[in-house]
Amino acid sequence: MSASLPDLEPVWVVEATYAPNAAQRRPQFRAEHLMRLVALRAEGTVIEAGAYADLSGSLVLVRAESADAALGLFRSDVYITNGIWTELRARGFGRVV
């Protein structure tokens, strides 16, 4: 008996780089940032999100039509507009499970 393989789900890995002083400045914006991520997760756009343990940046796994659409989700995020995140990039990812 053969098992069927799961389909690939095309998603985007969005990585954000933290500013050098982000650890000190981030707390004042964190609640608003997290509320937005929770809302995006509730609508099915965000799959997973979190910061790297060394606080060098964050990773967010999202459903979007393109890299530009994935990045567009975060261009107005309080972490970008207040200089906590200094750079965003998106890479395609084939999610299996």
Phi and psi in radians as a Rosetta constraint file:
Dihedral C 1 N 2 CA 2 C 2 CIRCULARHARMONIC -1.876 0.35
Dihedral N 2 CA 2 C 2 N 3 CIRCULARHARMONIC 2.473 0.35
Dihedral C 2 N 3 CA 3 C 3 CIRCULARHARMONIC -1.557 0.35
Dihedral N 3 CA 3 C 3 N 4 CIRCULARHARMONIC 2.483 0.35
Dihedral C 3 N 4 CA 4 C 4 CIRCULARHARMONIC -1.377 0.35
Dihedral N 4 CA 4 C 4 N 5 CIRCULARHARMONIC 2.509 0.35
Dihedral C 4 N 5 CA 5 C 5 CIRCULARHARMONIC -1.486 0.35
Dihedral N 5 CA 5 C 5 N 6 CIRCULARHARMONIC 2.535 0.35
Dihedral C 5 N 6 CA 6 C 6 CIRCULARHARMONIC -1.218 0.35
Dihedral N 6 CA 6 C 6 N 7 CIRCULARHARMONIC 2.614 0.35
Dihedral C 6 N 7 CA 7 C 7 CIRCULARHARMONIC -1.285 0.35
Dihedral N 7 CA 7 C 7 N 8 CIRCULARHARMONIC 2.608 0.35
Dihedral C 7 N 8 CA 8 C 8 CIRCULARHARMONIC -1.306 0.35
Dihedral N 8 CA 8 C 8 N 9 CIRCULARHARMONIC 2.341 0.35
Dihedral C 8 N 9 CA 9 C 9 CIRCULARHARMONIC -1.815 0.35
Dihedral N 9 CA 9 C 9 N 10 CIRCULARHARMONIC 2.044 0.35
Dihedral C 9 N 10 CA 10 C 10 CIRCULARHARMONIC -1.301 0.35
Dihedral N 10 CA 10 C 10 N 11 CIRCULARHARMONIC 2.052 0.35
Dihedral C 10 N 11 CA 11 C 11 CIRCULARHARMONIC -2.314 0.35
Dihedral N 11 CA 11 C 11 N 12 CIRCULARHARMONIC 3.108 0.35
Dihedral C 11 N 12 CA 12 C 12 CIRCULARHARMONIC -2.176 0.35
Dihedral N 12 CA 12 C 12 N 13 CIRCULARHARMONIC 2.382 0.35
Dihedral C 12 N 13 CA 13 C 13 CIRCULARHARMONIC -1.674 0.35
Dihedral N 13 CA 13 C 13 N 14 CIRCULARHARMONIC 2.003 0.35
Dihedral C 13 N 14 CA 14 C 14 CIRCULARHARMONIC -1.775 0.35
Dihedral N 14 CA 14 C 14 N 15 CIRCULARHARMONIC 2.151 0.35
Dihedral C 14 N 15 CA 15 C 15 CIRCULARHARMONIC -1.956 0.35
Dihedral N 15 CA 15 C 15 N 16 CIRCULARHARMONIC 2.401 0.35
Dihedral C 15 N 16 CA 16 C 16 CIRCULARHARMONIC -2.151 0.35
Dihedral N 16 CA 16 C 16 N 17 CIRCULARHARMONIC 2.403 0.35
Dihedral C 16 N 17 CA 17 C 17 CIRCULARHARMONIC -1.691 0.35
Dihedral N 17 CA 17 C 17 N 18 CIRCULARHARMONIC 2.333 0.35
Dihedral C 17 N 18 CA 18 C 18 CIRCULARHARMONIC -1.431 0.35
Dihedral N 18 CA 18 C 18 N 19 CIRCULARHARMONIC 2.557 0.35
Dihedral C 18 N 19 CA 19 C 19 CIRCULARHARMONIC -1.157 0.35
Dihedral N 19 CA 19 C 19 N 20 CIRCULARHARMONIC 2.722 0.35
Dihedral C 19 N 20 CA 20 C 20 CIRCULARHARMONIC -0.971 0.35
Dihedral N 20 CA 20 C 20 N 21 CIRCULARHARMONIC -0.565 0.35
Dihedral C 20 N 21 CA 21 C 21 CIRCULARHARMONIC -1.750 0.35
Dihedral N 21 CA 21 C 21 N 22 CIRCULARHARMONIC 0.323 0.35
Dihedral C 21 N 22 CA 22 C 22 CIRCULARHARMONIC -1.078 0.35
Dihedral N 22 CA 22 C 22 N 23 CIRCULARHARMONIC -0.665 0.35
Dihedral C 22 N 23 CA 23 C 23 CIRCULARHARMONIC -1.028 0.35
Dihedral N 23 CA 23 C 23 N 24 CIRCULARHARMONIC -0.635 0.35
Dihedral C 23 N 24 CA 24 C 24 CIRCULARHARMONIC -1.392 0.35
Dihedral N 24 CA 24 C 24 N 25 CIRCULARHARMONIC -0.594 0.35
Dihedral C 24 N 25 CA 25 C 25 CIRCULARHARMONIC -1.623 0.35
Dihedral N 25 CA 25 C 25 N 26 CIRCULARHARMONIC -0.390 0.35
Dihedral C 25 N 26 CA 26 C 26 CIRCULARHARMONIC -1.080 0.35
Dihedral N 26 CA 26 C 26 N 27 CIRCULARHARMONIC -0.679 0.35
Dihedral C 26 N 27 CA 27 C 27 CIRCULARHARMONIC -0.949 0.35
Dihedral N 27 CA 27 C 27 N 28 CIRCULARHARMONIC -0.624 0.35
Dihedral C 27 N 28 CA 28 C 28 CIRCULARHARMONIC -1.217 0.35
Dihedral N 28 CA 28 C 28 N 29 CIRCULARHARMONIC -0.318 0.35
Dihedral C 28 N 29 CA 29 C 29 CIRCULARHARMONIC -1.925 0.35
Dihedral N 29 CA 29 C 29 N 30 CIRCULARHARMONIC -0.118 0.35
Dihedral C 29 N 30 CA 30 C 30 CIRCULARHARMONIC -1.101 0.35
Dihedral N 30 CA 30 C 30 N 31 CIRCULARHARMONIC -0.767 0.35
Dihedral C 30 N 31 CA 31 C 31 CIRCULARHARMONIC -1.052 0.35
Dihedral N 31 CA 31 C 31 N 32 CIRCULARHARMONIC -0.814 0.35
Dihedral C 31 N 32 CA 32 C 32 CIRCULARHARMONIC -1.110 0.35
Dihedral N 32 CA 32 C 32 N 33 CIRCULARHARMONIC -0.740 0.35
Dihedral C 32 N 33 CA 33 C 33 CIRCULARHARMONIC -1.051 0.35
Dihedral N 33 CA 33 C 33 N 34 CIRCULARHARMONIC -0.836 0.35
Dihedral C 33 N 34 CA 34 C 34 CIRCULARHARMONIC -1.195 0.35
Dihedral N 34 CA 34 C 34 N 35 CIRCULARHARMONIC -0.629 0.35
Dihedral C 34 N 35 CA 35 C 35 CIRCULARHARMONIC -1.073 0.35
Dihedral N 35 CA 35 C 35 N 36 CIRCULARHARMONIC -0.676 0.35
Dihedral C 35 N 36 CA 36 C 36 CIRCULARHARMONIC -1.172 0.35
Dihedral N 36 CA 36 C 36 N 37 CIRCULARHARMONIC -0.739 0.35
Dihedral C 36 N 37 CA 37 C 37 CIRCULARHARMONIC -1.094 0.35
Dihedral N 37 CA 37 C 37 N 38 CIRCULARHARMONIC -0.715 0.35
Dihedral C 37 N 38 CA 38 C 38 CIRCULARHARMONIC -1.086 0.35
Dihedral N 38 CA 38 C 38 N 39 CIRCULARHARMONIC -0.721 0.35
Dihedral C 38 N 39 CA 39 C 39 CIRCULARHARMONIC -1.130 0.35
Dihedral N 39 CA 39 C 39 N 40 CIRCULARHARMONIC -0.745 0.35
Dihedral C 39 N 40 CA 40 C 40 CIRCULARHARMONIC -1.143 0.35
Dihedral N 40 CA 40 C 40 N 41 CIRCULARHARMONIC -0.586 0.35
Dihedral C 40 N 41 CA 41 C 41 CIRCULARHARMONIC -1.219 0.35
Dihedral N 41 CA 41 C 41 N 42 CIRCULARHARMONIC -0.714 0.35
Dihedral C 41 N 42 CA 42 C 42 CIRCULARHARMONIC -1.072 0.35
Dihedral N 42 CA 42 C 42 N 43 CIRCULARHARMONIC -0.584 0.35
Dihedral C 42 N 43 CA 43 C 43 CIRCULARHARMONIC -1.496 0.35
Dihedral N 43 CA 43 C 43 N 44 CIRCULARHARMONIC -0.024 0.35
Dihedral C 43 N 44 CA 44 C 44 CIRCULARHARMONIC 1.578 0.35
Dihedral N 44 CA 44 C 44 N 45 CIRCULARHARMONIC 0.113 0.35
Dihedral C 44 N 45 CA 45 C 45 CIRCULARHARMONIC -1.438 0.35
Dihedral N 45 CA 45 C 45 N 46 CIRCULARHARMONIC -0.836 0.35
Dihedral C 45 N 46 CA 46 C 46 CIRCULARHARMONIC -1.569 0.35
Dihedral N 46 CA 46 C 46 N 47 CIRCULARHARMONIC 2.288 0.35
Dihedral C 46 N 47 CA 47 C 47 CIRCULARHARMONIC -1.678 0.35
Dihedral N 47 CA 47 C 47 N 48 CIRCULARHARMONIC -0.864 0.35
Dihedral C 47 N 48 CA 48 C 48 CIRCULARHARMONIC -2.548 0.35
Dihedral N 48 CA 48 C 48 N 49 CIRCULARHARMONIC 2.686 0.35
Dihedral C 48 N 49 CA 49 C 49 CIRCULARHARMONIC -2.734 0.35
Dihedral N 49 CA 49 C 49 N 50 CIRCULARHARMONIC 2.578 0.35
Dihedral C 49 N 50 CA 50 C 50 CIRCULARHARMONIC 3.081 0.35
Dihedral N 50 CA 50 C 50 N 51 CIRCULARHARMONIC 2.971 0.35
Dihedral C 50 N 51 CA 51 C 51 CIRCULARHARMONIC -1.726 0.35
Dihedral N 51 CA 51 C 51 N 52 CIRCULARHARMONIC 2.632 0.35
Dihedral C 51 N 52 CA 52 C 52 CIRCULARHARMONIC -1.166 0.35
Dihedral N 52 CA 52 C 52 N 53 CIRCULARHARMONIC 2.569 0.35
Dihedral C 52 N 53 CA 53 C 53 CIRCULARHARMONIC -1.019 0.35
Dihedral N 53 CA 53 C 53 N 54 CIRCULARHARMONIC -0.536 0.35
Dihedral C 53 N 54 CA 54 C 54 CIRCULARHARMONIC -1.506 0.35
Dihedral N 54 CA 54 C 54 N 55 CIRCULARHARMONIC 0.095 0.35
Dihedral C 54 N 55 CA 55 C 55 CIRCULARHARMONIC 0.967 0.35
Dihedral N 55 CA 55 C 55 N 56 CIRCULARHARMONIC 0.589 0.35
Dihedral C 55 N 56 CA 56 C 56 CIRCULARHARMONIC -1.469 0.35
Dihedral N 56 CA 56 C 56 N 57 CIRCULARHARMONIC -0.302 0.35
Dihedral C 56 N 57 CA 57 C 57 CIRCULARHARMONIC 3.062 0.35
Dihedral N 57 CA 57 C 57 N 58 CIRCULARHARMONIC -3.027 0.35
Dihedral C 57 N 58 CA 58 C 58 CIRCULARHARMONIC -2.253 0.35
Dihedral N 58 CA 58 C 58 N 59 CIRCULARHARMONIC 2.791 0.35
Dihedral C 58 N 59 CA 59 C 59 CIRCULARHARMONIC -2.284 0.35
Dihedral N 59 CA 59 C 59 N 60 CIRCULARHARMONIC 2.317 0.35
Dihedral C 59 N 60 CA 60 C 60 CIRCULARHARMONIC -2.308 0.35
Dihedral N 60 CA 60 C 60 N 61 CIRCULARHARMONIC 2.217 0.35
Dihedral C 60 N 61 CA 61 C 61 CIRCULARHARMONIC -1.703 0.35
Dihedral N 61 CA 61 C 61 N 62 CIRCULARHARMONIC 2.096 0.35
Dihedral C 61 N 62 CA 62 C 62 CIRCULARHARMONIC -2.283 0.35
Dihedral N 62 CA 62 C 62 N 63 CIRCULARHARMONIC 2.702 0.35
Dihedral C 62 N 63 CA 63 C 63 CIRCULARHARMONIC -1.649 0.35
Dihedral N 63 CA 63 C 63 N 64 CIRCULARHARMONIC 2.162 0.35
Dihedral C 63 N 64 CA 64 C 64 CIRCULARHARMONIC -2.744 0.35
Dihedral N 64 CA 64 C 64 N 65 CIRCULARHARMONIC 2.799 0.35
Dihedral C 64 N 65 CA 65 C 65 CIRCULARHARMONIC -1.318 0.35
Dihedral N 65 CA 65 C 65 N 66 CIRCULARHARMONIC -0.432 0.35
Dihedral C 65 N 66 CA 66 C 66 CIRCULARHARMONIC -2.755 0.35
Dihedral N 66 CA 66 C 66 N 67 CIRCULARHARMONIC 2.965 0.35
Dihedral C 66 N 67 CA 67 C 67 CIRCULARHARMONIC -1.064 0.35
Dihedral N 67 CA 67 C 67 N 68 CIRCULARHARMONIC -0.735 0.35
Dihedral C 67 N 68 CA 68 C 68 CIRCULARHARMONIC -1.109 0.35
Dihedral N 68 CA 68 C 68 N 69 CIRCULARHARMONIC -0.696 0.35
Dihedral C 68 N 69 CA 69 C 69 CIRCULARHARMONIC -1.144 0.35
Dihedral N 69 CA 69 C 69 N 70 CIRCULARHARMONIC -0.691 0.35
Dihedral C 69 N 70 CA 70 C 70 CIRCULARHARMONIC -1.093 0.35
Dihedral N 70 CA 70 C 70 N 71 CIRCULARHARMONIC -0.802 0.35
Dihedral C 70 N 71 CA 71 C 71 CIRCULARHARMONIC -1.159 0.35
Dihedral N 71 CA 71 C 71 N 72 CIRCULARHARMONIC -0.617 0.35
Dihedral C 71 N 72 CA 72 C 72 CIRCULARHARMONIC -1.063 0.35
Dihedral N 72 CA 72 C 72 N 73 CIRCULARHARMONIC -0.453 0.35
Dihedral C 72 N 73 CA 73 C 73 CIRCULARHARMONIC -1.094 0.35
Dihedral N 73 CA 73 C 73 N 74 CIRCULARHARMONIC -0.416 0.35
Dihedral C 73 N 74 CA 74 C 74 CIRCULARHARMONIC -2.042 0.35
Dihedral N 74 CA 74 C 74 N 75 CIRCULARHARMONIC -0.057 0.35
Dihedral C 74 N 75 CA 75 C 75 CIRCULARHARMONIC -1.129 0.35
Dihedral N 75 CA 75 C 75 N 76 CIRCULARHARMONIC -0.410 0.35
Dihedral C 75 N 76 CA 76 C 76 CIRCULARHARMONIC -1.892 0.35
Dihedral N 76 CA 76 C 76 N 77 CIRCULARHARMONIC 0.179 0.35
Dihedral C 76 N 77 CA 77 C 77 CIRCULARHARMONIC -1.100 0.35
Dihedral N 77 CA 77 C 77 N 78 CIRCULARHARMONIC 2.541 0.35
Dihedral C 77 N 78 CA 78 C 78 CIRCULARHARMONIC -1.064 0.35
Dihedral N 78 CA 78 C 78 N 79 CIRCULARHARMONIC -0.436 0.35
Dihedral C 78 N 79 CA 79 C 79 CIRCULARHARMONIC -1.219 0.35
Dihedral N 79 CA 79 C 79 N 80 CIRCULARHARMONIC -0.595 0.35
Dihedral C 79 N 80 CA 80 C 80 CIRCULARHARMONIC -1.342 0.35
Dihedral N 80 CA 80 C 80 N 81 CIRCULARHARMONIC -0.854 0.35
Dihedral C 80 N 81 CA 81 C 81 CIRCULARHARMONIC -1.179 0.35
Dihedral N 81 CA 81 C 81 N 82 CIRCULARHARMONIC -0.341 0.35
Dihedral C 81 N 82 CA 82 C 82 CIRCULARHARMONIC -1.908 0.35
Dihedral N 82 CA 82 C 82 N 83 CIRCULARHARMONIC 0.206 0.35
Dihedral C 82 N 83 CA 83 C 83 CIRCULARHARMONIC 1.322 0.35
Dihedral N 83 CA 83 C 83 N 84 CIRCULARHARMONIC 0.285 0.35
Dihedral C 83 N 84 CA 84 C 84 CIRCULARHARMONIC -1.306 0.35
Dihedral N 84 CA 84 C 84 N 85 CIRCULARHARMONIC -0.849 0.35
Dihedral C 84 N 85 CA 85 C 85 CIRCULARHARMONIC -1.607 0.35
Dihedral N 85 CA 85 C 85 N 86 CIRCULARHARMONIC 2.350 0.35
Dihedral C 85 N 86 CA 86 C 86 CIRCULARHARMONIC -1.895 0.35
Dihedral N 86 CA 86 C 86 N 87 CIRCULARHARMONIC -0.285 0.35
Dihedral C 86 N 87 CA 87 C 87 CIRCULARHARMONIC -2.643 0.35
Dihedral N 87 CA 87 C 87 N 88 CIRCULARHARMONIC 2.471 0.35
Dihedral C 87 N 88 CA 88 C 88 CIRCULARHARMONIC -2.162 0.35
Dihedral N 88 CA 88 C 88 N 89 CIRCULARHARMONIC 2.487 0.35
Dihedral C 88 N 89 CA 89 C 89 CIRCULARHARMONIC -2.549 0.35
Dihedral N 89 CA 89 C 89 N 90 CIRCULARHARMONIC 2.667 0.35
Dihedral C 89 N 90 CA 90 C 90 CIRCULARHARMONIC -2.261 0.35
Dihedral N 90 CA 90 C 90 N 91 CIRCULARHARMONIC 2.442 0.35
Dihedral C 90 N 91 CA 91 C 91 CIRCULARHARMONIC -2.293 0.35
Dihedral N 91 CA 91 C 91 N 92 CIRCULARHARMONIC 2.436 0.35
Dihedral C 91 N 92 CA 92 C 92 CIRCULARHARMONIC -1.188 0.35
Dihedral N 92 CA 92 C 92 N 93 CIRCULARHARMONIC 2.566 0.35
Dihedral C 92 N 93 CA 93 C 93 CIRCULARHARMONIC -2.512 0.35
Dihedral N 93 CA 93 C 93 N 94 CIRCULARHARMONIC 2.276 0.35
Dihedral C 93 N 94 CA 94 C 94 CIRCULARHARMONIC -1.624 0.35
Dihedral N 94 CA 94 C 94 N 95 CIRCULARHARMONIC 1.732 0.35
Dihedral C 94 N 95 CA 95 C 95 CIRCULARHARMONIC -1.387 0.35
Dihedral N 95 CA 95 C 95 N 96 CIRCULARHARMONIC 2.218 0.35
Dihedral C 95 N 96 CA 96 C 96 CIRCULARHARMONIC -1.821 0.35
Dihedral N 96 CA 96 C 96 N 97 CIRCULARHARMONIC -0.800 0.35
